[in-house]
Amino acid sequence: MTLIAKGCKQNVNFAKRYSRYNTKMAENSLKYSKKVMQYFLHPKNVGEIKNADGIGKVGNPVCGDIMFVFIKVSKNKKGQEIIKDIKFKTLGCAAAIATSSAVTEIAKGKTLPEALKIKNSDVVKFLGGLPPVKHHCSLLAEESLGEAIYDYLKKNKKSISEDLEKKHQIAMNEVHEGQHKHD
């Protein structure tokens, strides 16, 4: 088991053991929605896809969140490339784990162009809101999905839009500069 998987599992196990305290603390200080807590305590699509078609990795060294998104791409009946399977590994806070899980739920089954249109605001809405101080987690989730699609397109020598190339450069600069520009 990798460090990221252990970290995610440890976070979830800790949360389960102390969920009444976490829930009470979240309600009193951060105002996490019930859906955020649900996706933190019982995340969906956790893990790694062996021989993934694309892998996105983003992080925020300032807060310590690290997200990996793994995608498997196939074609639908119309011949369009879709995200057939998607998984994540995240080392981070409750909001980081919840947003990672949420973005996988939103993206699964979508065409690549549809998946690239998923914004952090879609993740926040899906989860029923996030405290403003945690919105950077939804940005990381959006970026990790974009990076996985970018990786797939690059590996397969497919066309990469100017917009996606720009987002990739921003994501890479943020990792190298040690902070997330959206904070």
C-alpha positions in Angstrom: 0.0 0.0 0.0 1.4 3.4 -1.0 1.9 6.3 1.4 -1.0 8.1 -0.3 -3.3 5.1 0.1 -2.3 4.7 3.7 -2.8 8.3 4.4 -6.3 8.3 2.8 -7.2 5.1 4.7 -5.8 6.5 8.0 -7.8 9.7 7.5 -11.0 7.7 6.9 -10.3 5.3 9.8 -9.6 8.2 12.1 -12.7 10.0 11.0 -14.8 6.9 11.6 -13.4 6.4 15.1 -14.0 10.1 16.0 -16.9 10.9 13.7 -19.1 12.3 16.4 -16.3 14.7 17.3 -15.5 15.5 13.7 -19.1 16.1 12.9 -19.6 18.3 15.9 -16.4 20.2 15.2 -17.3 20.6 11.5 -20.8 21.8 12.3 -19.5 24.4 14.8 -16.4 25.7 13.0 -16.3 24.9 9.3 -20.0 24.2 8.6 -19.4 21.2 6.3 -22.5 20.0 4.6 -23.8 16.5 5.4 -22.8 15.4 1.9 -19.2 16.6 2.4 -19.0 14.6 5.6 -20.6 11.6 3.8 -18.0 11.8 1.0 -15.2 12.2 3.5 -16.3 9.3 5.8 -17.3 7.0 2.9 -15.4 8.2 -0.2 -16.3 6.6 -3.6 -13.8 5.6 -6.2 -10.8 5.4 -3.9 -7.8 3.6 -5.3 -5.6 3.4 -8.2 -6.2 2.1 -11.7 -3.5 -0.2 -12.9 -2.3 0.7 -16.3 -4.3 3.9 -16.2 -4.7 5.8 -19.5 -4.1 9.1 -17.7 -2.8 10.2 -14.3 -3.3 13.6 -12.9 -1.2 14.8 -9.9 -1.7 18.1 -8.2 -0.9 19.4 -4.8 -0.7 22.4 -2.5 2.4 22.3 -0.4 1.1 25.1 1.8 -1.8 23.1 3.1 -0.3 19.7 2.4 -3.1 18.4 0.1 -2.0 16.0 -2.6 -4.4 14.5 -5.2 -3.9 11.8 -7.8 -6.7 11.0 -10.3 -6.5 7.9 -12.5 -8.6 7.5 -15.6 -9.4 4.7 -18.0 -10.7 5.9 -21.3 -12.9 3.9 -23.8 -15.3 4.8 -26.6 -19.1 5.0 -26.3 -21.5 3.8 -28.9 -21.1 7.0 -30.8 -17.3 6.5 -31.0 -16.6 9.3 -28.5 -13.9 8.9 -25.9 -15.4 8.7 -22.4 -14.1 8.3 -18.9 -15.0 4.6 -18.4 -13.4 4.4 -15.0 -11.9 6.9 -12.6 -10.3 6.6 -9.2 -8.4 8.9 -6.8 -5.9 8.8 -4.0 -5.7 11.9 -1.8 -3.7 12.8 1.2 -5.4 15.8 2.8 -8.2 17.1 4.9 -11.9 16.2 4.9 -12.7 18.7 2.1 -9.8 17.4 0.0 -11.0 13.8 0.2 -14.6 14.8 -0.3 -13.9 16.9 -3.4 -11.7 14.2 -4.9 -14.5 11.7 -4.5 -17.1 14.1 -5.8 -15.1 15.0 -9.0 -14.8 11.2 -9.8 -18.6 10.8 -9.4 -19.3 13.8 -11.6 -16.8 12.8 -14.4 -17.5 9.1 -14.6 -19.1 8.2 -18.0 -18.6 11.7 -19.4 -16.9 12.4 -22.7 -13.5 14.0 -22.4 -14.8 17.4 -23.6 -17.7 17.2 -21.1 -15.3 16.2 -18.3 -13.0 19.1 -19.1 -16.0 21.5 -18.6 -16.3 20.4 -14.9 -15.4 23.3 -12.8 -14.7 23.6 -9.1 -18.1 25.3 -8.7 -19.7 22.1 -10.0 -17.9 20.1 -7.3 -18.9 22.6 -4.6 -22.5 22.5 -5.8 -22.5 18.7 -5.9 -21.3 18.6 -2.3 -23.9 21.1 -1.1 -21.3 23.7 -0.4 -17.9 24.1 1.2 -16.6 26.6 3.7 -14.9 29.5 1.8 -11.5 28.6 3.4 -11.8 25.1 1.8 -12.7 26.1 -1.8 -9.1 25.5 -2.8 -9.8 21.8 -2.4 -12.4 22.0 -5.1 -9.9 23.8 -7.4 -7.4 21.0 -6.8 -10.1 18.4 -7.7 -10.8 20.2 -10.9 -7.1 20.5 -11.7 -6.4 16.9 -11.0 -9.1 15.7 -13.4 -7.8 18.1 -16.0 -4.2 16.9 -15.5 -5.4 13.2 -15.9 -7.0 14.1 -19.2 -4.0 16.1 -20.3 -1.7 13.2 -19.5 -4.0 10.8 -21.5 -4.0 13.2 -24.5 -0.2 13.7 -24.4 0.6 10.0 -24.1 -1.6 9.3 -27.1 -0.3 12.2 -29.2 -3.8 13.6 -29.4 -4.6 17.3 -29.9 -4.4 19.4 -26.7 -6.4 22.6 -26.7 -4.7 25.9 -26.0 -6.9 26.3 -22.9 -6.0 22.9 -21.5 -2.3 23.5 -22.2 -2.6 26.8 -20.3 -4.3 25.1 -17.4 -1.6 22.5 -17.3 1.2 25.1 -17.2 -0.6 26.9 -14.4 -1.0 23.7 -12.4 2.7 22.8 -12.9 3.8 26.3 -11.9 1.8 26.2 -8.7 3.3 22.9 -7.7 6.8 24.2 -8.4 6.3 27.5 -6.7 5.0 25.8 -3.6 1.6 27.4 -3.4 -1.8 27.4 -5.0 -2.6 30.7 -6.7 -6.3 30.4 -6.0 -5.9 30.5 -2.1 
